[in-house]
Amino acid sequence: MSEPTDGGDPNLVAPQQTSGERRSRRQFRQEVASGLAWTLIGTWGRQGIDLVVFLVLARLLMPEDIGLVALAMVFVLFAQLIVDQGMGDALVQRREITPIQVDTAFWVAVLTGGLLTVLLFLFAGPISALLAAPGLQPILQVLSPTFLAAALITIQIALLRRQLAFRSLSLRALAASAGGGVVGVVMALAGMGVWALVGQQIASTVFSVLTLWWVTPWRPSFRASRAAFGGLFRFGIHVMAGDVITFMTRNVDNLLVGAVLGTSTLGFYVVGYRILTATQAVLVQITRKMTFPVFSRLQEDPERMRRAYNRVTAAAAAVILPGYVALAIVAGELIVVLFGARWEQSGPVAMVLLLVGPVVAVQALSIALLNAVGRPDVAFRLRLLTTVATVIGFVVAVPFGIVAVAAAYVVPAYLLLPLNLFWMRRHAGIQIAEYLGNMRGVAAATAVMAAVMLASRMVLGDREPLVVVATLVPAGAAVFLAMLWLLDRELIRDVLKIAAQANPLARRRVEQVR
């Protein structure tokens, strides 16, 4: 593959460019690389903090405490999800926005958040009675003001994403996680039980609002426009609807497990699920957060966007596919190492759930692409089908236990993958043969890695969980890298190039050489 004359990425540079176009595209690549670096810092840092806090709390609290708050968070997170009605993403997607559009989106979010706060406070009692969880009512009432807090920051977040200002977003996320974590651990050590988890959520929300308003110069004016609302809402309603049904896919299981099997069993399920959510944030959400604003900027150049999409997905697959497969193989031992022996029942749940990781990554990136090209309606249909199939699976599976519920989350994702690929080709111009061809080396290397890890596990026998994890993970990583080097050396170079572009120090050295 030949290199472009300006030293940039050949997949993102078109031939016969003027010097101004090259400078503009070089600046865009630098913005993307800087955004990726700060997104990595923010996401990995936040996940590291959250995971450490969760590990501490899981050792201090009982399964029913974690299950009860997990049940409350189904309602809290759902309401927070619909606060801005998708207008934040609408602001990110538009090529140009006006001050009146931003102000309108903000006040709509505030009014919605206030209304949801009142509704949850009033209906907390009936919800608790319906789920036969009397301890749920005060938790819901105490957490209800977080809806209004979410409304105060959703538009600021959208503006920062639009500007690729991921440094500010990352600092805010780190401050919120650290502040909330400290409050939660202190309350748990003081013997406050379930309220330690509630305190963690409230403190994290407060820190998030304070830090975001501190780093964001924008302030709303007291004005709104029906026309501005209509323009943003027509795009945002599809995004919001898609987010809502995706949320249902990921949270109806908690609701059903808690209602049918009890909050203690839900606690074991949540701990197993926690491994999946942590890996999704580290391996999937970073790429998704970056690709939507980047693809939105490239929407007027379909060929360039297609090349960028293929490049991003191939590089992401080199990390995501082996990562999820390796974690699934050692999930049982990893749960015991991280959370302690009393959480051993969570191991099989984590093992099954982690198998969905590669397909979730494909769906997340394809939805970002479809939204960026102005087809949120197609992304919504994909999410709707996934949700319907998954929720039906949950209802059928819940009487058979939490491992069956986990399987009901995985199977529909694979069944709908062909439709996902078809819609990417039809609406975004992604050629399926080319797309899958980029994955051949990664898939083969992952298969060899899995075979070696499974064989090694049989040899180790009933060794201590820490020994199993410490042996199999490095061995699997070494085998995968060796096989990928043999099968697709160019992809390794591409991943390293992306990593170098995301490294601020490396980028400065390149600029000094220029």
C-alpha positions as CSV (number, residue, x, y, z in Angstrom):
1,M,0.0,0.0,0.0
2,S,1.5,3.3,-1.1
3,E,1.8,6.2,1.4
4,P,0.3,9.6,0.7
5,T,2.6,12.5,0.1
6,D,1.7,14.3,3.3
7,G,2.6,11.3,5.5
8,G,-1.0,10.7,6.6
9,D,-3.2,7.7,6.4
10,P,-3.7,6.4,2.8
11,N,-7.3,5.3,3.6
12,L,-8.4,8.8,4.5
13,V,-6.7,10.9,1.8
14,A,-8.0,11.3,-1.7
15,P,-5.7,11.7,-4.7
16,Q,-4.9,15.1,-6.4
17,Q,-5.6,17.3,-3.4
18,T,-4.7,20.9,-3.2
19,S,-2.4,22.0,-0.3
20,G,-5.4,23.6,1.4
21,E,-7.3,20.3,1.3
22,R,-4.3,18.4,2.6
23,R,-3.9,20.8,5.5
24,S,-7.7,20.6,6.2
25,R,-7.6,16.8,6.2
26,R,-4.4,16.6,8.2
27,Q,-6.0,18.9,10.8
28,F,-9.2,16.7,10.8
29,R,-7.0,13.6,11.3
30,Q,-5.3,15.3,14.2
31,E,-8.6,16.2,15.8
32,V,-9.8,12.6,15.4
33,A,-6.5,11.3,16.9
34,S,-6.6,13.7,19.8
35,G,-10.3,12.8,20.4
36,L,-9.4,9.1,20.4
37,A,-6.5,9.6,22.8
38,W,-8.7,11.5,25.3
39,T,-11.6,9.0,24.8
40,L,-9.2,6.2,25.6
41,I,-8.0,8.0,28.7
42,G,-11.5,8.9,29.8
43,T,-13.2,5.6,29.1
44,W,-10.4,3.4,30.4
45,G,-9.8,5.6,33.4
46,R,-13.5,5.7,34.3
47,Q,-14.0,2.0,33.8
48,G,-10.9,1.3,35.9
49,I,-12.3,3.5,38.7
50,D,-15.8,2.1,38.4
51,L,-14.5,-1.5,38.4
52,V,-12.3,-1.0,41.4
53,V,-15.2,0.6,43.3
54,F,-17.6,-2.1,42.3
55,L,-15.1,-4.8,43.4
56,V,-14.8,-3.1,46.8
57,L,-18.6,-2.7,47.2
58,A,-19.2,-6.3,46.0
59,R,-17.0,-7.5,48.9
60,L,-18.7,-5.3,51.4
61,L,-22.3,-5.6,50.4
62,M,-24.8,-8.5,50.0
63,P,-26.2,-9.8,46.7
64,E,-29.7,-8.5,47.6
65,D,-28.2,-5.0,48.1
66,I,-26.7,-5.0,44.6
67,G,-29.8,-6.6,43.1
68,L,-32.1,-4.0,44.7
69,V,-30.2,-1.0,43.3
70,A,-29.9,-2.7,40.0
71,L,-33.7,-3.0,39.9
72,A,-34.0,0.7,40.7
73,M,-31.5,1.7,38.0
74,V,-33.7,0.1,35.4
75,F,-36.2,2.9,35.9
76,V,-33.6,5.6,36.6
77,L,-31.5,5.0,33.5
78,F,-34.5,4.6,31.3
79,A,-35.8,8.0,32.3
80,Q,-32.4,9.6,31.9
81,L,-32.2,8.1,28.4
82,I,-35.2,10.0,27.1
83,V,-34.5,13.3,28.8
84,D,-33.2,15.1,25.6
85,Q,-35.4,13.1,23.2
86,G,-32.5,12.4,20.9
87,M,-31.8,16.1,20.2
88,G,-28.2,15.8,21.4
89,D,-27.4,13.5,18.6
90,A,-29.4,15.7,16.2
91,L,-27.1,18.6,17.1
92,V,-24.0,16.4,16.6
93,Q,-25.2,15.1,13.2
94,R,-26.2,18.5,11.6
95,R,-23.5,20.2,9.5
96,E,-24.6,23.6,10.9
97,I,-26.6,24.5,14.0
98,T,-28.0,27.8,15.2
99,P,-28.1,29.2,18.8
100,I,-31.9,29.0,18.9
101,Q,-31.7,25.3,18.1
102,V,-29.2,24.7,21.0
103,D,-31.3,26.7,23.4
104,T,-34.5,24.9,22.4
105,A,-32.9,21.5,22.9
106,F,-31.7,22.5,26.3
107,W,-35.0,23.8,27.7
108,V,-36.9,20.8,26.2
109,A,-34.5,18.5,28.1
110,V,-34.9,20.5,31.4
111,L,-38.7,20.4,31.2
112,T,-38.7,16.7,30.4
113,G,-36.3,16.0,33.2
114,G,-38.3,17.9,35.7
115,L,-41.5,16.1,34.7
116,L,-39.9,12.7,35.0
117,T,-38.5,13.5,38.4
118,V,-42.0,14.3,39.7
119,L,-43.6,11.2,38.0
120,L,-41.0,8.7,39.5
121,F,-41.3,10.2,42.9
122,L,-45.1,9.8,42.9
123,F,-45.2,6.4,41.3
124,A,-42.3,4.9,43.3
125,G,-44.8,3.2,45.7
126,P,-46.9,1.5,43.0
127,I,-43.8,0.3,41.2
128,S,-42.4,-1.2,44.4
129,A,-45.7,-3.0,45.1
130,L,-45.9,-4.3,41.6
131,L,-42.4,-5.8,41.8
132,A,-43.0,-7.1,45.4
133,A,-39.9,-5.2,46.5
134,P,-40.9,-2.8,49.3
135,G,-37.3,-1.6,49.8
136,L,-37.4,-0.2,46.3
137,Q,-39.7,2.8,47.0
138,P,-37.4,5.0,49.0
139,I,-34.5,4.3,46.7
140,L,-36.5,5.4,43.6
141,Q,-37.6,8.5,45.4
142,V,-34.2,9.5,46.4
143,L,-32.8,8.9,42.9
144,S,-35.6,10.7,41.1
145,P,-33.8,14.2,41.0
146,T,-31.0,12.7,39.0
147,F,-33.3,13.0,35.9
148,L,-33.3,16.8,36.2
149,A,-29.5,16.7,36.7
150,A,-29.2,14.7,33.5
151,A,-31.1,17.3,31.7
152,L,-28.7,20.0,32.8
153,I,-25.8,18.4,31.0
154,T,-27.1,16.5,28.0
155,I,-26.8,19.4,25.5
156,Q,-23.4,20.4,26.8
157,I,-22.2,16.9,26.2
158,A,-23.6,17.0,22.6
159,L,-21.8,20.3,21.9
160,L,-18.5,18.9,23.1
161,R,-18.9,15.8,21.0
162,R,-19.7,17.9,18.0
163,Q,-16.5,19.8,18.5
164,L,-14.6,16.5,19.1
165,A,-13.7,18.1,22.5
166,F,-13.2,14.7,24.2
167,R,-10.6,16.1,26.6
168,S,-13.3,18.0,28.5
169,L,-15.7,15.0,28.4
170,S,-13.0,12.7,29.7
171,L,-12.0,14.9,32.6
172,R,-15.7,15.3,33.5
173,A,-16.2,11.5,33.4
174,L,-13.1,10.8,35.5
175,A,-14.1,13.4,38.1
176,A,-17.6,12.0,38.4
177,S,-16.5,8.4,38.7
178,A,-13.8,9.2,41.3
179,G,-16.1,11.4,43.4
180,G,-19.0,9.0,43.3
181,G,-16.7,6.1,44.1
182,V,-15.2,7.7,47.1
183,V,-18.7,8.5,48.5
184,G,-19.9,5.0,47.9
185,V,-17.0,3.2,49.5
186,V,-17.0,5.5,52.6
187,M,-20.8,4.8,53.0
188,A,-20.3,1.1,52.6
189,L,-17.4,1.0,55.2
190,A,-19.7,2.9,57.5
191,G,-22.2,0.0,57.3
192,M,-24.9,1.8,55.3
193,G,-25.6,-1.2,53.1
194,V,-27.7,-0.5,50.0
195,W,-27.6,3.2,50.6
196,A,-23.9,3.2,49.7
197,L,-24.8,2.3,46.1
198,V,-27.5,5.0,46.1
199,G,-25.0,7.6,47.5
200,Q,-22.5,6.6,44.8
201,Q,-25.0,7.3,42.1
202,I,-26.1,10.7,43.5
203,A,-22.6,11.9,44.1
204,S,-21.4,10.8,40.6
205,T,-24.3,12.8,39.1
206,V,-23.5,15.9,41.1
207,F,-19.8,15.8,40.3
208,S,-20.7,15.3,36.6
209,V,-23.0,18.4,36.5
210,L,-20.5,20.6,38.3
211,T,-17.5,19.6,36.3
212,L,-19.3,19.8,32.9
213,W,-20.6,23.3,33.6
214,W,-17.2,24.3,34.7
215,V,-15.4,23.1,31.5
216,T,-18.2,24.2,29.1
217,P,-18.3,27.9,28.1
218,W,-21.8,27.7,26.6
219,R,-24.7,29.0,28.6
220,P,-28.4,28.8,27.6
221,S,-30.6,31.8,26.8
222,F,-34.2,32.0,27.9
223,R,-35.7,31.3,24.4
224,A,-37.1,28.4,22.4
225,S,-38.5,27.9,19.0
226,R,-41.2,25.5,17.8
227,A,-39.6,25.3,14.4
228,A,-36.2,24.5,15.9
229,F,-37.8,21.8,18.1
230,G,-39.5,20.3,15.1
231,G,-36.3,20.1,13.0
232,L,-34.3,18.5,15.7
233,F,-37.1,16.2,16.9
234,R,-37.6,14.7,13.5
235,F,-34.1,13.3,13.6
236,G,-33.9,12.8,17.3
237,I,-37.1,10.8,17.7
238,H,-35.5,7.9,15.7
239,V,-32.3,8.1,17.8
240,M,-34.3,8.2,21.0
241,A,-36.6,5.4,20.0
242,G,-33.5,3.3,19.1
243,D,-31.8,4.1,22.3
244,V,-35.0,3.2,24.3
245,I,-35.4,-0.2,22.7
246,T,-31.7,-1.0,23.0
247,F,-32.0,-0.1,26.6
248,M,-34.9,-2.5,27.0
249,T,-32.8,-5.2,25.4
250,R,-30.1,-4.6,28.0
251,N,-32.3,-4.1,31.1
252,V,-35.6,-6.0,30.8
253,D,-33.6,-9.0,31.9
254,N,-32.8,-7.3,35.2
255,L,-36.4,-6.4,35.6
256,L,-37.6,-10.0,34.9
257,V,-34.9,-11.6,37.0
258,G,-35.6,-9.3,40.0
259,A,-39.4,-9.7,39.7
260,V,-39.4,-13.5,39.1
261,L,-36.3,-14.9,40.8
262,G,-35.7,-12.2,43.5
263,T,-33.2,-9.5,44.2
264,S,-30.6,-11.8,45.6
265,T,-30.5,-13.9,42.4
266,L,-30.4,-10.6,40.4
267,G,-27.3,-9.6,42.4
268,F,-25.5,-12.7,41.0
269,Y,-26.7,-11.9,37.5
270,V,-25.6,-8.3,37.8
271,V,-22.1,-9.2,38.8
272,G,-21.8,-11.6,35.8
273,Y,-23.2,-8.9,33.6
274,R,-20.7,-6.3,35.0
275,I,-17.8,-8.0,33.2
276,L,-19.7,-7.6,29.9
277,T,-20.5,-3.9,30.5
278,A,-16.9,-3.1,31.5
279,T,-15.5,-4.8,28.4
280,Q,-18.1,-3.1,26.2
281,A,-17.1,0.3,27.5
282,V,-13.4,-0.4,26.9
283,L,-13.6,-2.3,23.7
284,V,-16.8,-1.1,21.9
285,Q,-18.1,2.2,23.3
286,I,-14.8,4.1,22.6
287,T,-15.0,3.3,19.0
288,R,-18.7,4.1,18.8
289,K,-18.3,7.5,20.5
290,M,-15.6,8.5,18.1
291,T,-17.1,7.1,14.9
292,F,-20.5,8.9,15.0
293,P,-19.1,12.5,14.9
294,V,-16.3,11.5,12.6
295,F,-18.6,9.7,10.1
296,S,-21.0,12.7,10.3
297,R,-18.3,15.0,9.1
298,L,-17.6,12.6,6.2
299,Q,-21.2,12.1,5.1
300,E,-20.7,14.3,2.0
301,D,-17.8,12.0,0.8
302,P,-19.3,8.4,0.7
303,E,-16.2,6.8,-0.7
304,R,-13.9,8.3,1.9
305,M,-16.4,7.3,4.7
306,R,-16.6,3.8,3.4
307,R,-12.8,3.4,3.5
308,A,-12.7,4.9,7.0
309,Y,-15.4,2.6,8.2
310,N,-13.7,-0.5,6.8
311,R,-10.4,0.6,8.4
312,V,-12.0,1.3,11.8
313,T,-13.9,-2.0,11.9
314,A,-10.9,-4.1,10.9
315,A,-8.7,-2.5,13.5
316,A,-11.4,-2.8,16.1
317,A,-12.0,-6.5,15.3
318,A,-8.3,-7.2,16.0
319,V,-8.9,-6.2,19.6
320,I,-12.6,-7.0,20.2
321,L,-12.9,-10.5,18.8
322,P,-10.0,-12.2,20.6
323,G,-10.6,-10.1,23.7
324,Y,-14.2,-11.4,24.1
325,V,-13.4,-15.0,23.2
326,A,-10.4,-15.1,25.7
327,L,-12.5,-13.6,28.5
328,A,-15.3,-16.0,27.9
329,I,-12.9,-18.9,28.3
330,V,-11.6,-17.7,31.7
331,A,-14.8,-16.0,32.9
332,G,-15.5,-18.4,35.7
333,E,-12.1,-18.1,37.3
334,L,-12.0,-14.3,36.6
335,I,-15.2,-13.8,38.6
336,V,-13.7,-15.6,41.6
337,V,-10.4,-13.7,41.4
338,L,-12.1,-10.3,41.1
339,F,-15.2,-10.6,43.4
340,G,-14.5,-13.5,45.7
341,A,-15.6,-17.1,46.0
342,R,-19.2,-16.3,47.1
343,W,-19.9,-14.9,43.6
344,E,-19.0,-18.1,41.9
345,Q,-22.6,-18.5,40.6
346,S,-21.9,-15.4,38.4
347,G,-19.2,-17.1,36.4
348,P,-21.4,-19.1,34.0
349,V,-23.5,-15.9,33.4
350,A,-20.4,-13.9,32.4
351,M,-19.1,-16.7,30.2
352,V,-22.3,-16.9,28.1
353,L,-22.8,-13.1,28.0
354,L,-19.3,-12.4,26.7
355,L,-20.0,-14.4,23.6
356,V,-22.2,-11.6,22.4
357,G,-19.4,-9.1,22.4
358,P,-18.3,-9.3,18.8
359,V,-21.8,-9.0,17.4
360,V,-22.6,-6.1,19.7
361,A,-19.5,-4.3,18.3
362,V,-20.7,-4.8,14.8
363,Q,-24.1,-3.5,15.6
364,A,-22.8,-0.4,17.5
365,L,-20.6,0.6,14.6
366,S,-23.3,0.0,12.0
367,I,-25.8,2.1,14.0
368,A,-23.2,4.9,14.3
369,L,-22.7,4.8,10.5
370,L,-26.5,4.7,9.7
371,N,-27.1,7.6,11.9
372,A,-24.2,9.6,10.4
373,V,-25.6,9.1,6.9
374,G,-29.0,10.4,8.0
375,R,-30.8,7.1,8.3
376,P,-31.7,6.8,12.0
377,D,-34.9,5.2,10.9
378,V,-33.0,2.2,9.6
379,A,-30.9,2.0,12.8
380,F,-34.2,2.1,14.7
381,R,-35.6,-0.8,12.8
382,L,-32.5,-2.9,13.5
383,R,-32.7,-2.1,17.2
384,L,-36.4,-2.8,17.3
385,L,-36.1,-6.2,15.8
386,T,-33.2,-7.0,18.2
387,T,-35.2,-5.9,21.2
388,V,-38.4,-7.8,20.2
389,A,-36.4,-11.0,19.7
390,T,-34.4,-10.6,22.9
391,V,-37.3,-9.7,25.2
392,I,-39.3,-12.7,23.9
393,G,-36.2,-14.8,24.7
394,F,-36.0,-13.3,28.2
395,V,-39.6,-14.1,29.0
396,V,-39.2,-17.7,27.8
397,A,-35.9,-18.2,29.6
398,V,-36.3,-16.6,33.0
399,P,-38.1,-19.6,34.7
400,F,-35.0,-21.7,33.8
401,G,-32.5,-19.5,35.7
402,I,-30.0,-16.7,35.0
403,V,-27.7,-18.7,32.7
404,A,-30.7,-19.3,30.4
405,V,-31.5,-15.5,30.5
406,A,-27.9,-14.8,29.5
407,A,-28.3,-17.1,26.5
408,A,-31.5,-15.4,25.5
409,Y,-29.4,-12.2,25.1
410,V,-26.8,-13.8,22.9
411,V,-28.7,-15.9,20.4
412,P,-30.9,-13.2,18.8
413,A,-27.9,-11.0,18.2
414,Y,-26.3,-13.7,16.0
415,L,-29.5,-14.5,14.2
416,L,-30.0,-10.9,13.1
417,L,-26.4,-10.3,12.0
418,P,-27.1,-11.1,8.3
419,L,-29.8,-8.5,8.3
420,N,-27.5,-6.0,9.9
421,L,-24.9,-6.5,7.2
422,F,-27.5,-6.3,4.4
423,W,-28.8,-2.9,5.7
424,M,-25.2,-1.5,5.9
425,R,-24.7,-2.4,2.2
426,R,-28.1,-1.0,1.1
427,H,-28.1,2.2,3.0
428,A,-24.4,3.1,3.6
429,G,-22.7,1.4,0.6
430,I,-20.6,-1.0,2.7
431,Q,-19.7,-4.0,0.6
432,I,-20.3,-7.2,2.6
433,A,-17.6,-9.3,0.9
434,E,-15.0,-6.6,1.4
435,Y,-16.1,-6.0,5.0
436,L,-16.0,-9.7,5.9
437,G,-12.8,-10.2,3.9
438,N,-11.0,-7.8,6.2
439,M,-11.9,-10.0,9.2
440,R,-10.5,-13.3,7.8
441,G,-7.1,-13.1,9.5
442,V,-8.5,-12.0,12.8
443,A,-11.1,-14.8,12.8
444,A,-8.6,-17.5,12.0
445,A,-6.1,-16.2,14.6
446,T,-8.8,-16.1,17.2
447,A,-9.9,-19.6,16.5
448,V,-6.3,-20.9,16.9
449,M,-6.0,-18.9,20.2
450,A,-9.2,-20.4,21.5
451,A,-8.1,-23.9,20.7
452,V,-4.8,-23.4,22.5
453,M,-6.4,-21.8,25.6
454,L,-9.0,-24.6,25.9
455,A,-6.3,-27.3,25.5
456,S,-4.1,-25.5,28.1
457,R,-7.1,-25.4,30.5
458,M,-7.5,-29.1,30.3
459,V,-3.8,-29.6,31.1
460,L,-4.1,-27.2,34.1
461,G,-7.0,-29.1,35.6
462,D,-8.3,-27.9,39.0
463,R,-5.6,-25.3,39.6
464,E,-6.4,-22.1,41.6
465,P,-8.4,-19.5,39.6
466,L,-5.6,-17.0,39.8
467,V,-3.2,-19.5,38.3
468,V,-5.6,-20.3,35.5
469,V,-6.2,-16.7,34.5
470,A,-2.5,-15.7,34.8
471,T,-1.5,-18.6,32.6
472,L,-4.2,-18.7,29.9
473,V,-4.6,-15.0,29.2
474,P,-0.9,-14.3,28.4
475,A,-0.6,-17.5,26.4
476,G,-3.7,-16.7,24.4
477,A,-2.5,-13.2,23.6
478,A,0.9,-14.5,22.5
479,V,-0.7,-17.1,20.2
480,F,-3.2,-14.6,18.7
481,L,-0.5,-12.1,17.9
482,A,1.8,-14.7,16.4
483,M,-1.0,-16.0,14.2
484,L,-2.1,-12.6,13.1
485,W,1.4,-11.7,12.2
486,L,1.5,-14.7,9.9
487,L,-1.9,-14.1,8.4
488,D,-2.4,-10.4,8.3
489,R,0.7,-8.4,9.0
490,E,-0.7,-5.3,7.4
491,L,-3.6,-5.2,9.9
492,I,-1.1,-5.2,12.8
493,R,0.7,-2.2,11.2
494,D,-2.6,-0.5,10.7
495,V,-3.6,-1.0,14.4
496,L,-0.2,0.3,15.5
497,K,-0.5,3.3,13.2
498,I,-3.9,4.2,14.7
499,A,-2.5,3.8,18.2
500,A,0.4,6.1,17.3
501,Q,-1.9,8.7,15.9
502,A,-3.9,8.5,19.2
503,N,-0.7,9.1,21.2
504,P,-0.3,12.8,21.9
505,L,3.5,12.4,22.4
506,A,3.9,10.5,19.2
507,R,1.9,13.0,17.3
508,R,4.0,15.9,18.5
509,R,7.2,14.1,17.4
510,V,5.7,13.6,13.9
511,E,4.7,17.2,13.7
512,Q,8.2,18.3,14.7
513,V,9.7,16.2,12.0
514,R,7.4,17.8,9.5
